[in-house]
């Protein structure tokens, strides 16, 4: 057995080290010029008017719920997601209404959304699972028909497309994650994207404890006049991104398209290999989507046994995710979601990241093939799997 193969791995080079050093040497590491530059470049990249850089996608989702005014209202959402997605609804005072998913993509099913719209529905919260787009035309049409907000949780979808439109740029608000495992990482961080100028201005205040004019704008070098005074009109939060994170984000943004292309190549290589292994199925790819390929998720029976088998053979894997509606916190909102509950028992994420070598990917594929063959034969013996 060789070195352990991680589930995911960030990719850094000399450019990240250089810009971090430059930022440290500048003497300004809080929110300042690097953050402003990152906001502008990221807005241009995804094709929106405004991006507000934050310290996490959780912060972005929370602020999205506040400005969408979901308090006391229902938000239609998915259960197959990281808990931050639905925690944000509760933080905003809303009521999560869980909808079932498409079995082949694990994305929220528009038909289930339509069934659960009521007079008290305020918003639809979609999560692009694994970076593969939800059926956005259907969802946007429903929202338009019923006067609902659409909030995109694009934590896993940075750089992904729906019919040539960037994920996170189609709804009223897009929420992004730049956490350590994400396609674009700033170590930790997030962003809120919108085309609504007034909404963006309010979020800028809310991210910095409600202060009307942040520190950089009041004390930037070279300003003819400095003003220590500011107003606070609304209770806000400490959700700002800092310039160290933004500096790394600027470099990572320049690498994102190439990195996502490599992710797609690796995922396609898995797809081809698993056609020869009966009982292993990758999630579907729809024609309308160009996935960001955040993860590679397979469906397999005896998932927990495979998880243990891979661990024993030095390969990391994980489950994304335990259905939120079955967690104790969400007991007041639980409902029957047969597809979510069934598919959650079969899904397993396997290693996928730029820099995953062909040899290591072959090792992952071969180990899965050995497990499947061994189960059929009632033992540990397996067979080698050819990879093109």
C-alpha positions in Angstrom: 0.0 0.0 0.0 1.4 3.4 -1.0 0.9 6.8 0.6 -2.6 7.6 1.7 -4.8 9.2 -1.0 -6.8 12.1 0.4 -10.4 12.8 -0.5 -9.4 16.4 -1.6 -6.3 18.5 -1.6 -5.8 22.2 -2.2 -3.4 23.3 -4.9 -1.0 26.1 -4.1 2.0 27.4 -6.0 4.6 30.1 -5.8 2.0 32.7 -6.8 0.0 32.3 -3.6 3.1 32.5 -1.5 4.2 35.7 -3.3 1.0 37.5 -3.0 0.6 36.6 0.6 4.1 38.0 1.3 3.3 41.2 -0.6 0.1 41.6 1.4 1.8 41.1 4.7 4.5 43.5 3.7 1.9 46.1 2.8 0.9 46.5 6.5 -2.8 46.2 5.7 -4.2 42.7 6.2 -7.8 43.5 7.2 -10.5 44.1 4.7 -9.0 46.6 2.2 -7.6 46.9 -1.3 -7.1 43.2 -2.0 -10.7 42.4 -0.9 -12.1 45.2 -3.1 -10.1 43.9 -6.1 -11.2 40.3 -5.4 -14.9 41.4 -5.3 -14.6 43.2 -8.6 -12.8 40.3 -10.4 -15.1 37.7 -9.0 -18.2 39.7 -10.0 -16.8 40.0 -13.5 -16.0 36.2 -13.6 -19.6 35.1 -12.7 -21.3 38.0 -14.5 -23.1 39.9 -11.8 -23.1 43.6 -10.8 -22.1 43.1 -7.1 -20.1 40.7 -5.0 -19.7 41.2 -1.2 -16.7 39.2 0.1 -17.4 37.4 3.4 -15.7 35.0 5.9 -17.8 32.0 4.9 -20.6 30.7 2.8 -22.5 30.2 6.0 -22.3 34.0 6.5 -23.5 34.6 3.0 -26.5 32.3 3.4 -27.4 33.9 6.7 -27.3 37.4 5.3 -29.3 36.2 2.2 -32.1 35.0 4.5 -32.1 38.3 6.4 -32.3 40.5 3.3 -34.9 38.2 1.7 -36.9 38.7 4.9 -37.8 35.0 5.5 -38.7 35.5 9.2 -42.0 33.7 9.9 -42.1 32.4 6.3 -41.4 29.1 4.6 -38.3 28.4 2.6 -38.3 25.4 0.2 -35.0 23.6 0.5 -33.1 20.3 0.1 -32.2 17.9 2.8 -29.1 16.5 1.0 -26.7 19.3 1.8 -24.3 20.6 4.4 -26.2 21.8 7.5 -25.2 25.4 6.9 -27.7 25.6 4.1 -30.6 25.0 6.4 -29.2 26.5 9.5 -29.3 29.8 7.6 -33.0 29.5 7.3 -33.4 29.0 11.1 -31.0 31.9 11.8 -33.1 34.1 9.6 -36.3 33.1 11.5 -37.7 31.1 8.6 -39.2 27.6 8.5 -37.4 25.1 6.3 -39.8 23.0 4.1 -37.8 20.0 2.8 -38.3 18.9 -0.8 -37.2 15.6 -2.2 -34.4 15.3 -4.8 -33.8 13.9 -8.2 -32.4 10.4 -7.7 -29.7 10.7 -10.4 -28.3 14.2 -9.6 -29.3 14.6 -5.9 -30.4 18.1 -6.7 -33.7 19.5 -5.5 -36.6 18.3 -7.7 -38.6 21.2 -9.3 -41.7 19.0 -9.3 -41.4 18.6 -5.5 -40.9 22.3 -5.1 -44.2 23.0 -7.0 -46.1 20.6 -4.8 -45.0 22.4 -1.6 -45.5 26.0 -2.5 -48.1 27.6 -0.1 -49.3 31.2 0.5 -46.6 31.5 3.2 -43.7 30.4 1.0 -41.1 33.2 0.7 -38.1 31.7 -1.1 -36.6 28.7 -2.9 -33.1 27.7 -1.7 -31.3 25.6 -4.2 -28.0 23.8 -3.7 -26.0 22.8 -6.8 -24.9 19.3 -5.5 -21.3 18.5 -6.3 -21.2 21.5 -8.6 -23.8 20.1 -11.0 -26.5 22.7 -11.8 -30.1 22.3 -10.6 -32.8 22.6 -13.2 -32.8 26.3 -13.0 -35.2 27.2 -15.8 -37.9 25.2 -14.1 -37.1 26.7 -10.7 -36.9 30.3 -11.9 -40.2 29.9 -13.7 -41.9 28.6 -10.6 -40.4 31.5 -8.6 -41.6 34.0 -11.1 -45.1 32.6 -11.2 -45.4 32.7 -7.4 -43.3 35.8 -6.6 -40.6 34.0 -4.7 -37.0 34.7 -4.0 -34.4 32.3 -5.5 -31.2 31.9 -3.4 -28.5 29.7 -4.9 -26.2 27.9 -2.5 -23.2 27.7 -4.8 -20.8 26.5 -2.2 -19.8 23.5 -4.4 -20.4 25.1 -7.7 -17.8 27.8 -8.3 -17.1 28.0 -12.0 -20.0 25.6 -13.0 -22.5 26.5 -15.7 -26.2 26.1 -16.4 -26.8 26.6 -20.2 -23.6 28.8 -20.3 -24.7 30.9 -17.3 -22.5 30.8 -14.2 -23.9 29.1 -11.2 -24.7 31.7 -8.5 -25.6 34.4 -11.0 -29.2 33.3 -11.9 -31.2 33.7 -8.7 -31.7 36.9 -6.7 -28.7 36.0 -4.6 -25.8 33.6 -5.0 -23.8 32.3 -2.1 -20.3 31.0 -2.5 -17.8 29.1 -0.3 -14.0 29.5 -0.5 -13.3 27.0 2.3 -10.2 24.9 2.3 -11.6 22.0 0.3 -13.4 24.1 -2.4 -12.5 24.5 -6.1 -11.4 28.1 -5.3 -10.0 28.4 -1.8 -9.0 31.4 0.3 -8.3 29.1 3.3 -11.7 30.0 4.5 -14.1 32.6 3.1 -17.3 33.2 1.1 -19.2 35.7 -0.9 -22.7 36.9 -1.7 -23.5 37.8 -5.3 -26.4 39.9 -6.6 -27.5 42.3 -9.3 -29.5 44.4 -6.7 -27.5 47.5 -5.8 -29.6 48.3 -2.7 -29.4 44.8 -1.4 -25.6 44.7 -1.9 -25.2 47.9 0.0 -27.2 46.6 2.9 -25.2 43.4 3.0 -21.9 45.4 3.0 -23.1 47.1 6.2 -24.4 44.0 7.8 -21.1 42.2 7.3 -19.3 44.8 9.4 -21.5 45.0 12.5 -23.9 47.5 10.7 -21.3 50.2 10.3 -22.1 52.6 7.4 -18.5 53.2 6.3 -15.8 50.6 6.9 -12.3 51.2 8.2 -10.5 51.1 4.8 -12.9 53.6 3.2 -12.3 56.0 6.2 -8.5 55.6 6.6 -7.1 54.5 3.3 -3.6 55.8 2.6 -3.5 59.0 0.5 -6.9 60.2 1.5 -7.0 64.0 1.7 -9.5 63.8 4.6 -9.9 61.1 7.2 -13.1 60.7 9.2 -13.3 58.5 12.3 -17.1 59.0 12.5 -19.6 56.5 11.2 -23.3 55.6 11.6 -24.8 52.3 12.7 -28.4 51.9 11.6 -28.9 48.1 11.8 -27.6 45.3 14.0 -24.9 43.6 12.0 -22.2 40.9 12.2 -18.5 40.3 12.0 -18.6 38.6 8.6 -15.9 40.4 6.6 -13.3 38.8 4.5 -9.7 40.0 5.1 -7.0 40.9 2.6 -4.9 37.8 3.2 -7.8 35.6 2.2 -8.7 37.9 -0.7 -5.1 37.9 -1.9 -5.1 34.1 -2.1 -8.5 34.3 -3.8 -7.1 36.5 -6.6 -4.5 33.9 -7.5 -6.9 31.0 -7.1 -9.5 32.7 -9.4 -6.9 32.9 -12.1 -6.4 29.2 -11.9 -10.0 28.2 -11.5 -11.0 27.4 -15.1 -7.9 25.2 -15.6 -8.5 23.4 -12.3 -12.1 22.8 -13.1 -11.2 21.4 -16.5 -8.8 19.0 -14.8 -11.6 18.0 -12.4 -13.9 17.2 -15.3 -11.2 15.1 -17.0 -10.7 13.1 -13.8 -14.4 12.6 -13.3 -14.9 11.4 -16.9 -12.0 9.0 -16.3 -13.9 7.6 -13.3 -17.1 7.4 -15.4 -15.4 5.4 -18.2 -13.8 3.0 -15.7 -16.9 2.3 -13.7 -18.8 1.2 -16.8 -16.8 -2.0 -16.4 -17.7 -2.5 -12.7 -21.2 -3.7 -12.2 -22.8 -2.2 -9.1 -20.9 1.1 -9.2 -22.7 4.2 -10.5 -21.7 7.8 -10.7 -24.2 10.6 -10.4 -25.8 11.6 -13.7 -24.6 14.5 -15.9 -27.4 16.5 -17.5 -26.9 18.2 -20.9 -27.8 21.6 -19.5 -24.9 21.5 -17.0 -21.2 22.0 -17.1 -20.4 20.8 -13.6 -17.7 22.4 -11.4 -17.0 18.8 -10.3 -16.5 19.6 -6.7 -16.6 15.9 -5.8 -17.0 12.5 -7.4 -19.9 10.7 -5.8 -20.7 7.1 -6.5 -23.7 5.0 -5.6 -23.0 1.5 -4.3 -24.7 -1.1 -2.2 -23.0 -1.9 1.1 -21.7 1.6 1.1 -20.5 1.5 4.7 -18.5 -1.6 4.1 -16.8 0.0 1.0 -16.0 3.1 3.1 -14.2 0.8 5.7 -12.5 -1.2 2.9 -11.1 2.0 1.3 -9.9 3.3 4.6 -8.1 0.0 5.3 -6.4 0.4 1.9 -5.2 3.9 2.5 -7.9 5.7 0.5 -10.1 8.5 2.0 -13.8 8.7 1.2 -16.8 10.5 2.8 -20.6 10.7 2.7 -22.1 14.0 1.4 -24.6 14.2 3.3 -26.7 12.7 6.0 -30.2 13.9 5.3 -30.8 17.1 7.3 -34.5 16.4 7.9 -33.5 13.3 10.0 -31.2 15.3 12.3 -32.5 16.0 15.8 -32.4 19.7 15.3 -34.8 19.5 12.4 -37.3 17.2 14.0 -40.0 19.9 14.1 -39.7 20.2 10.3 -39.2 16.6 9.4 -41.2 14.9 6.6 -41.0 11.8 4.5 -38.5 12.1 1.7 -38.3 8.6 0.2 -35.7 9.4 -2.5 -33.4 11.4 -0.2 -33.6 8.8 2.5 -32.9 5.9 0.1 -30.1 7.5 -1.9 -28.3 8.7 1.2 -27.7 5.1 2.1 -25.8 4.4 -1.1 -23.7 7.5 -1.8 -20.0 7.8 -1.2 -17.5 10.5 -2.3 -14.2 9.3 -3.6 -10.9 11.2 -4.2 -11.1 14.0 -6.7 -8.8 17.0 -7.0 -6.4 18.6 -9.5 -3.1 16.9 -8.9 -4.7 13.4 -8.4 -2.2 11.3 -10.4 -3.3 8.6 -12.9 -1.6 6.0 -10.7 -3.5 7.1 -7.6 -6.8 7.2 -9.5 -6.1 3.8 -10.8 -5.5 2.6 -7.3 -8.9 4.0 -6.2 -10.7 2.4 -9.1 -8.9 -0.9 -8.6 -9.7 -1.0 -4.9 -13.4 -0.4 -5.6 -13.3 -3.1 -8.2 -11.7 -5.5 -5.8 -14.3 -4.8 -3.2 -17.2 -5.4 -5.6 -15.6 -8.6 -7.0 -14.8 -9.8 -3.5 -18.4 -9.3 -2.4 -19.7 -11.3 -5.3 -17.3 -14.1 -4.6 -18.0 -13.9 -0.9 -14.5 -13.0 0.0 -11.7 -10.5 -0.3 -10.3 -11.6 -3.7 -10.9 -9.2 -6.5 -9.8 -8.5 -10.0 -7.9 -5.8 -11.8 -9.8 -3.1 -13.6 -8.5 -1.7 -16.9 -8.4 2.1 -17.1 -8.1 3.9 -20.4 
